[in-house]
Amino acid sequence: MADNKDEMSAKELFGGGMSIRLPSQWRDVSDIRQVPDHQEVYQNIESSTTELDNAGGSGCCFVIDLLDRIDTLGDDDAAVFYFKDLAEANDAIHIPEMVGSNDDHDGDENHRLLLGHTLVTEVGASEEGDWIRQLGTVCKACCCNGWQHTLPGERTTPNASNEEDRVWVRVELCVIRLKNVETDVLVTLSTPSPNGPDTGTEATAVLSPLFLSIVSTLEVKDWGLFG
């Protein structure tokens, strides 16, 4: 279920080609700025991305990208590949080898990209226990969560001198690999946190109920969307 008092409502994506259920108060970012045709972006409107009230949803940003499938990218590596690609696009600085536990990075403040959990499952079979049941095709869902240390908002020039402006963002990611239409559907939920990473076992071992509940409702309405 959605966090706190949020109610979920159906949203059409990509001109009705897909649909998903999101918290009702999340706004369609395309109403206020241009969004690429291959992307849908929604944002929590209860607070801005710079108001880091808590790690539970304030200023969170939800994005779906339709990307050309990379045939040479294996399912076991897909989530980590896109997580790192997103970090580089967001100018997450001092990117080291990604780590999965507190013991791995030993509290080193220079680590700016922390990977907590990866999971690959088969979905779309419309069977009990299948957590994404309405896709209309059987495929792999490759998921991970982690933390990125980056500048808030849009940037045109990375500036390492703005270190004091950087914020920690918890990123939950799922790549739905639609091999039948040569498309990777990349779903991400980014949530700013004022306190930085919690690399305890409970924090890094699971995807949030909100993210799972949202992704589970993803549905392809018109396969013509993919050409």
Helices and strands as residue ranges (DSSP letters): E 8-13, G 14-16, E 18-23, E 26-28, G 29-31, E 39-44, E 61-68, H 75-89, H 102-105, E 113-123, E 139-150, G 160-165, E 167-178, G 179-181, E 183-193, H 201-204, H 209-215, E 219-220, G 223-226
